[in-house]
């Protein structure tokens, strides 16, 4: 064990943990006033819910280290998880790795809420998110990060393009389609102070999210942080330019949505690409995600309330494909990308994206149908409650 690595991942874990209340604050800022306090309460509830579920079941389901199904129950309630040694050939103990991964699960679950805030019953939402964590997120984390099926296909995902962003974005879209559009589609001006504080907490936490995914205080961790800074800065400027061209104005939400666009896109590649490539990630992500929010959502007529799919789903897919193009062994990638002559990785990344979308969408739909059986056959709040809000 290395004391420096342990300290670095402890700090990174706390930064990622901070992202969940940060996202709750950010969502509250861009949500309708009638659901603002509800969003803050829901964020705190999810911190408690996911923490317990991850400790009890989630970690054991996700990181078995084996394809033997019977072994998924071996580490329930952290049974046998060492606080002093690693069974994963890391320089940090297993318990710290488990804690770090648990913070990822927490923020992923909360992202989904952004697609359905204000029109899904709280009981139905919490039941769905609980089952989703164990049935969708944990197996997907195993398939990508625990040498599971997707990893063995050759696909790479440094910090969660598929596991976190595509899965949460696609799930949000599935729920949004199942629930239908809001009764009142008026655009309510955001509460800029909430948006600003929440956005800053998210942005800060992302350095732990990406940097900590190196799982050691090393050059790859530095690269991941630096790439995150470059991509988010490029995304912010690019998205702001698109917004100004469209509406002759730039809002606080636009600025942070741009930063998030760059951050989401660089996440699967943060520790695998050169800094100049990170700049391109942000520059490409900004107009693509702006288009998904301003045009795609309108043309396809789905109601993704706070743009969880538009930012995280679209950004995650884009980032996974860009990773295939710019992956560079000179910058810690296990495999070269298209710019170095390896076209195979592009096919592997595309297949990983398709599998993640199909797996997530199918299971999310089935879970929502099952949950509806426990909520009087409906996932949606009554018209009166929706009009009044959930505060």
Phi, psi and omega per residue, in radians:
X1 nan 2.504 -3.139
X2 -1.999 2.111 -3.085
X3 -1.043 -0.688 3.139
X4 -1.112 -0.735 3.121
X5 -1.149 -0.709 3.122
X6 -1.072 -0.794 -3.141
X7 -1.091 -0.737 -3.125
X8 -1.091 -0.773 -3.109
X9 -1.298 -0.548 3.024
X10 -1.056 -0.831 3.136
X11 -1.136 -0.742 3.123
X12 -1.071 -0.691 3.127
X13 -1.088 -0.733 3.125
X14 -1.157 -0.636 3.098
X15 -1.133 -0.742 3.123
X16 -1.185 -0.689 3.074
X17 -0.988 -0.702 -3.118
X18 -1.146 -0.391 3.139
X19 -1.111 -0.537 -3.095
X20 -1.190 -0.909 3.021
X21 -1.119 -0.510 3.077
X22 -1.115 -0.779 3.115
X23 -1.155 -0.674 3.089
X24 -1.044 -0.738 3.127
X25 -1.167 -0.722 3.122
X26 -1.116 -0.835 3.099
X27 -1.044 -0.716 3.129
X28 -1.073 -0.612 -3.120
X29 -1.198 -0.588 -3.120
X30 -1.725 -0.033 3.129
X31 -1.454 2.903 3.023
X32 -1.081 2.584 3.121
X33 -0.970 -0.634 -3.069
X34 -1.219 -0.193 3.114
X35 -2.102 0.124 -3.003
X36 -1.163 -0.880 -3.133
X37 -1.187 -0.613 3.084
X38 -1.042 -0.728 3.141
X39 -1.084 -0.730 3.117
X40 -1.117 -0.763 3.113
X41 -1.098 -0.749 -3.115
X42 -1.096 -0.662 3.096
X43 -1.046 -0.733 3.122
X44 -1.193 -0.690 3.112
X45 -1.068 -0.729 -3.122
X46 -1.151 -0.612 3.057
X47 -1.011 -0.832 3.141
X48 -1.162 -0.794 -3.069
X49 -1.107 -0.886 -3.084
X50 -1.193 -0.642 3.124
X51 -1.001 -0.799 -3.120
X52 -1.235 -0.766 -3.126
X53 -1.133 -0.661 3.111
X54 -1.157 -0.759 3.107
X55 -1.093 -0.777 -3.041
X56 -1.339 -0.798 -3.001
X57 -2.274 -0.733 -2.921
X58 -1.000 -0.852 -3.100
X59 -1.101 -0.723 3.137
X60 -1.124 -0.657 3.126
X61 -1.224 -0.626 -3.009
X62 -1.467 -0.704 -2.948
X63 -2.129 1.066 3.108
X64 -1.315 -0.476 -3.060
X65 1.282 0.216 -3.063
X66 -2.642 2.709 3.040
X67 -1.600 0.002 3.104
X68 -1.334 1.952 -3.029
X69 -1.039 -0.586 -3.092
X70 -1.102 -0.392 -3.095
X71 -1.389 -0.161 -3.137
X72 -1.155 -0.254 -3.131
X73 -1.721 0.011 -3.020
X74 -1.188 -0.506 -3.040
X75 -2.068 0.532 3.041
X76 -1.016 2.432 -3.119
X77 0.987 0.578 3.121
X78 1.061 0.468 3.092
X79 -1.080 2.136 3.104
X80 1.366 0.084 3.109
X81 -1.422 2.082 -3.038
X82 -1.407 2.445 3.056
X83 -1.690 0.034 -3.088
X84 -2.289 -0.230 -3.088
X85 -2.367 2.838 3.114
X86 -2.031 2.370 3.008
X87 -1.773 0.127 -3.060
X88 -2.008 0.283 -3.133
X89 1.044 0.632 3.077
X90 -1.850 2.944 3.102
X91 -1.730 0.233 3.037
X92 -2.156 2.625 -3.121
X93 -1.215 2.774 -3.112
X94 -1.013 -0.655 -3.098
X95 -1.125 -0.642 3.110
X96 -1.222 -0.717 3.052
X97 -1.018 -0.743 -3.140
X98 -1.134 -0.711 3.122
X99 -1.135 -0.776 3.116
X100 -1.033 -0.818 3.136
X101 -1.141 -0.555 3.111
X102 -1.129 -0.582 3.107
X103 -1.191 -0.532 3.053
X104 -1.150 -0.763 3.128
X105 -1.044 -0.676 -3.092
X106 -1.109 -0.871 -3.105
X107 -1.205 -0.583 3.134
X108 -1.099 -0.785 3.131
X109 -1.065 -0.735 -3.102
X110 -1.202 -0.570 3.126
X111 -0.950 -0.706 -3.091
X112 -0.985 -0.642 -3.074
X113 -0.993 -0.537 -3.085
X114 -1.044 -0.421 -3.116
X115 -1.414 -0.363 -2.955
X116 -2.270 0.136 -3.067
X117 -0.959 2.278 3.043
X118 1.630 -0.139 -3.138
X119 -2.360 0.103 3.074
X120 -2.000 2.362 3.140
X121 -1.009 2.441 -3.118
X122 -1.077 -0.766 3.123
X123 -1.044 -0.807 3.141
X124 -1.103 -0.727 -3.110
X125 -1.122 -0.810 -3.104
X126 -1.203 -0.655 3.065
X127 -1.108 -0.803 -3.129
X128 -1.067 -0.842 -3.099
X129 -1.104 -0.621 3.125
X130 -1.130 -0.865 3.125
X131 -1.165 -0.664 -3.115
X132 -1.073 -0.720 3.131
X133 -1.000 -0.720 -3.039
X134 -1.513 -0.563 -3.025
X135 -1.693 -0.481 -3.114
X136 -1.919 -1.025 -3.020
X137 -1.120 -0.881 -3.072
X138 -1.060 -0.837 3.082
X139 -1.093 -0.628 3.130
X140 -1.170 -0.733 3.076
X141 -1.036 -0.690 3.100
X142 -1.126 -0.761 -3.091
X143 -1.117 -0.541 -3.060
X144 -1.710 -0.780 -2.973
X145 -1.876 -0.062 -3.106
X146 -2.124 0.621 3.140
X147 0.989 0.686 3.117
X148 -1.535 -2.812 -2.971
X149 -1.004 -0.842 -3.085
X150 -1.192 -0.687 3.099
X151 -1.079 -0.674 -3.109
X152 -1.280 -0.264 3.012
X153 -1.257 -0.303 -3.131
X154 1.865 -0.060 3.139
X155 -1.262 2.641 3.133
X156 -2.197 2.554 3.139
X157 -2.652 1.747 -3.009
X158 -1.115 -0.859 -3.008
X159 -2.380 0.204 2.992
X160 2.189 0.442 3.096
X161 -1.035 -0.767 3.103
X162 -1.523 -0.880 -3.011
X163 -1.097 -0.720 -3.072
X164 -1.700 -1.026 -2.908
X165 -1.406 -0.841 3.119
X166 -1.133 -0.766 -3.091
X167 -1.082 -0.810 -3.112
X168 -1.239 -0.705 -3.140
X169 -1.127 -0.799 3.131
X170 -1.144 -0.713 3.107
X171 -1.077 -0.760 3.093
X172 -1.028 -0.724 3.130
X173 -1.131 -0.750 3.123
X174 -1.028 -0.819 3.139
X175 -1.136 -0.716 3.137
X176 -1.069 -0.717 3.117
X177 -1.184 -0.671 -3.138
X178 -1.210 -0.627 -3.107
X179 -1.387 -0.520 -3.066
X180 1.521 3.061 -3.048
X181 -1.297 2.735 3.052
X182 -1.118 2.660 3.087
X183 -1.220 -0.612 -3.118
X184 -2.083 1.932 -3.062
X185 -1.739 0.227 3.130
X186 -1.081 2.465 3.105
X187 -1.491 2.040 3.135
X188 -1.666 2.253 3.129
X189 -0.943 2.374 -3.110
X190 -1.211 2.699 3.016
X191 -1.527 1.739 -2.919
X192 -1.086 -0.563 -3.130
X193 -1.150 -0.725 3.087
X194 -1.118 -0.803 -3.116
X195 -1.067 -0.723 -3.109
X196 -1.159 -0.858 -3.117
X197 -1.157 -0.813 3.128
X198 -1.092 -0.712 3.120
X199 -1.105 -0.714 3.113
X200 -1.129 -0.720 3.114
X201 -1.101 -0.727 3.089
X202 -1.074 -0.831 -3.097
X203 -1.084 -0.805 3.102
X204 -1.074 -0.819 -3.113
X205 -1.068 -0.511 -3.096
X206 -1.115 -0.442 3.086
X207 -1.168 -0.579 3.012
X208 -1.286 -0.641 3.138
X209 -1.030 -0.916 -3.120
X210 -1.473 -0.816 -3.117
X211 -1.096 -0.745 -3.123
X212 -1.179 -0.324 -3.121
X213 -1.210 -0.166 2.976
X214 -1.227 -0.344 3.121
X215 1.080 0.387 3.061
X216 -2.908 2.726 3.085
X217 -1.469 1.457 -3.027
X218 -2.456 -3.027 -3.099
X219 -1.089 -0.604 3.127
X220 -1.168 -0.647 3.067
X221 -1.116 -0.705 3.084
X222 -1.112 -0.794 3.125
X223 -1.020 -0.781 -3.105
X224 -1.099 -0.707 3.097
X225 -1.163 -0.774 -3.117
X226 -1.120 -0.775 3.111
X227 -1.087 -0.632 3.106
X228 -1.113 -0.718 3.126
X229 -1.131 -0.767 -3.103
X230 -1.183 -0.810 -3.103
X231 -1.139 -0.711 -3.128
X232 -1.193 -0.658 3.110
X233 -1.133 -0.771 3.118
X234 -1.137 -0.690 3.117
X235 -1.112 -0.741 3.126
X236 -1.047 -0.845 -3.103
X237 -1.186 -0.730 -3.119
X238 -1.165 -0.758 3.128
X239 -1.148 -0.704 3.124
X240 -1.088 -0.682 3.095
X241 -1.083 -0.779 3.129
X242 -1.078 -0.750 -3.130
X243 -1.121 -0.728 -3.118
X244 -1.172 -0.681 3.098
X245 -1.095 -0.608 -3.070
X246 -1.435 -0.719 -2.972
X247 -2.198 0.088 3.134
X248 0.965 0.552 -3.110
X249 -2.826 2.660 3.079
X250 -2.241 2.137 -3.140
X251 -1.691 2.917 3.035
X252 -1.021 -0.714 3.120
X253 -1.061 -0.719 3.114
X254 -1.050 -0.778 -3.118
X255 -1.057 -0.817 -3.114
X256 -1.304 -0.597 3.056
X257 -1.069 -0.629 3.076
X258 -1.141 -0.791 3.092
X259 -1.062 -0.749 3.121
X260 -1.114 -0.650 3.102
X261 -0.996 -0.826 3.120
X262 -1.147 -0.690 -3.118
X263 -1.180 -0.779 3.130
X264 -1.089 -0.784 -3.097
X265 -1.119 -0.681 -3.071
X266 -1.408 -0.282 -3.043
X267 -0.921 -0.855 -3.121
X268 -1.245 -0.181 -3.048
X269 -2.109 0.016 -2.933
X270 -0.956 -0.646 -3.127
X271 -1.774 0.263 -3.043
X272 -2.199 -0.057 -3.042
X273 -2.271 2.794 3.112
X274 -1.255 2.687 3.129
X275 -1.000 -0.611 3.111
X276 -1.120 -0.547 3.093
X277 -1.230 -0.628 3.104
X278 -1.058 -0.645 3.075
X279 -1.048 -0.737 3.122
X280 -1.172 -0.641 3.086
X281 -0.958 -0.852 -3.133
X282 -1.156 -0.707 -3.112
X283 -1.164 -0.624 3.126
X284 -1.373 -0.715 -3.082
X285 -1.112 -0.643 -3.055
X286 -1.003 -0.992 -3.132
X287 -1.195 -0.583 3.140
X288 -1.133 -0.825 -3.116
X289 -1.273 -0.585 3.039
X290 -1.056 -0.757 3.097
X291 -1.063 -0.692 -3.123
X292 -1.140 -0.579 -3.130
X293 -1.438 -0.697 -3.015
X294 -1.573 -0.458 -3.025
X295 -2.125 -0.929 -3.066
X296 -1.000 -0.819 -3.103
X297 -1.075 -0.691 3.138
X298 -1.212 -0.791 -3.113
X299 -1.139 -0.659 -3.093
X300 -1.543 -0.163 3.019
X301 1.083 0.581 2.994
X302 -1.772 2.653 -3.064
X303 -1.904 1.493 3.085
X304 -1.583 1.591 -2.862
X305 -0.828 -0.995 -3.078
X306 -1.982 0.391 2.983
X307 1.139 0.688 3.064
X308 -1.126 -0.751 3.113
X309 -1.249 -0.749 -3.086
X310 -1.044 -0.653 -3.131
X311 -1.583 -0.930 -2.992
X312 -1.469 -0.766 3.137
X313 -1.166 -0.947 3.138
X314 -1.128 -0.764 -3.137
X315 -1.118 -0.667 3.121
X316 -1.148 -0.734 3.110
X317 -1.110 -0.830 3.128
X318 -1.042 -0.797 -3.122
X319 -1.088 -0.697 3.132
X320 -1.100 -0.700 -3.135
X321 -1.280 -0.680 3.085
X322 -1.132 -0.575 3.083
X323 -1.016 -0.700 3.136
X324 -1.120 -0.496 -3.115
X325 -1.407 -0.734 -2.947
X326 -1.870 -0.005 3.129
X327 -0.934 2.393 -2.977
X328 -2.462 2.060 3.125
X329 -1.075 -0.421 3.096
X330 -1.203 -0.290 3.120
X331 -2.130 0.869 2.926
X332 1.285 0.004 3.099
X333 -1.192 2.470 3.100
X334 -1.288 -0.190 -3.079
X335 -2.619 2.665 3.108
X336 -1.419 2.710 3.103
X337 -1.763 -2.966 -3.059
X338 -1.048 -0.682 -3.096
X339 -1.155 -0.248 3.084
X340 -1.876 0.278 3.018
X341 1.643 0.017 -3.116
X342 -1.760 1.656 3.132
X343 -1.396 -0.279 -3.104
X344 -1.053 -0.674 -3.093
X345 -1.079 -0.585 3.131
X346 -1.084 -0.741 3.092
X347 -1.140 -0.686 3.141
X348 -1.175 -0.702 3.109
X349 -1.174 -0.736 3.119
X350 -1.087 -0.711 3.109
X351 -1.130 -0.709 3.108
X352 -1.084 -0.708 3.103
X353 -1.090 -0.835 -3.125
X354 -1.080 -0.749 3.120
X355 -1.123 -0.724 3.139
X356 -1.124 -0.789 3.133
X357 -1.085 -0.830 -3.104
X358 -1.131 -0.819 -3.134
X359 -1.064 -0.827 -3.096
X360 -1.176 -0.825 -3.085
X361 -1.116 -0.801 -3.096
X362 -1.114 -0.861 -3.104
X363 -1.211 -0.623 3.116
X364 -1.120 -0.729 3.109
X365 -1.089 -0.817 3.138
X366 -1.107 -0.744 3.121
X367 -1.070 -0.759 3.137
X368 -1.077 -0.697 3.105
X369 -1.120 -0.736 3.115
X370 -1.135 -0.784 -3.134
X371 -1.071 -0.640 -3.134
X372 -1.059 -0.454 3.111
X373 -1.152 -0.431 -3.131
X374 -1.669 0.004 -3.116
X375 -2.243 0.807 3.080
X376 1.040 0.564 3.048
X377 1.363 0.068 -3.095
X378 -2.393 2.441 3.073
X379 -1.606 -0.287 -2.951
X380 -1.691 2.520 3.065
X381 -1.186 2.843 3.100
X382 -1.179 2.810 3.130
X383 -1.032 -0.695 -3.116
X384 -1.138 -0.751 -3.139
X385 -1.184 -0.713 3.124
X386 -1.076 -0.724 3.127
X387 -1.164 -0.633 -3.113
X388 -1.373 -0.528 -3.072
X389 1.666 2.921 -3.022
X390 -1.843 0.188 3.133
X391 -1.074 nan nan
